[in-house]
C-alpha cells in the first residue's frame, strides 16, 4: 500500500513538473497593432526550465475558433524543434494575416506546446497550453464637411451644420467637437458638442447657430478640434480646418444660393394684377366714351 502511495505521489510530482517544463518567456509582434486585412509577424520565445533536455518540441497556434480572426500567411501555424536543452531558449516565428472583416479589439490566440523527455528508460510526453494576444486596430480617420444646404449670409444668423465622417477601419467613441469664434463669425450656441460613437464607414452631424457679421471676410478658415478614443481606449486629439464661404444677401440671390423673398414675389404679382385691373378699367371707360 505504501509503495502504491509513493508511486502515485511520484506520478503527481512528474505531472506538476510537466506543467512547467517549458515556458513562454516573451512574445512580440510587428506591428504592435495590426489593421484588418494586414499581416502581422509574431515572435514567441520559449525557454526550457526543465531539469533535463526536451525533444520533438511542437509549437502550434490554434486558429480553429471563429473567435480567432487570423489565418497563416506564407507559412504554417505550427513550428517544430528537434531539441531544446536544459536552460536554453529559442524563438519561433509566425506570420498571420488578419481577416478583412475583423472588428477592432484584443484577440487571444491559444498556443499549444508539446514535447518529449526521457525519464529513466521511458520516453514521456508533456503538453502545455498558453495564450498570447494580438490587438487589431488601425489609426482612426475622421473627415469633416459642410452640409450642402448650408449657406452663410453676412449680417444674419445662420445654421452651421457639419458632417463628421468616419472613413477609417476602426470605430471611434466619446467624440467631442469643439469650435471657437473667428473673425466675422460668432457662435450663438454651445461651442463644445458631444457626438458619442461613430462606427467605421458611418457619419454623424453637429449643428451650430452662428452669426456672420456684415463685414465678415469672404473666406473663413474654421479650426475644429476633435477629441475621441479608439476601440482600445487610446485617446486622440485632432484639429481639422474647414473652409467656409460667406456671401452678402445680394450675392447669394444672384448665385441662386437662396430663394428670393416671398414678399417680393407677392408684391410683383400684386403690381401685375393691379396693372391688369387698371388696364381693363381704362379700356372699358374708353369704349363707353366712344359710344356716347
Secondary structure, DSSP 4 states (H G I P E B T S, - for coil): -HHHHHHHHHHHHHHHHHHTSEEEEEEEEESSEE-TT-EEEEEEEEEE-SSS-EEEEEEEEE--STT--EEE-SS-SEEEEEEE-TT-EEEEEEEEEE-TTPPSEEEEEEEEEEEEEEETTEEEEEEEEEEEEEEE-----EEEEE-TT--EETTEEEEEEEEEEE-SSS-EEEEEEE---BTTEEE-S-SEEEEEEE-TTEEEEEEEEEEE-TT--SEEEEEEEEEEE-TT--EEEEEEEEEEEEE-HHHHHHTTSSPPPHHHHHHHHHHHHHHHHHHHHHHHHHHHHHH-
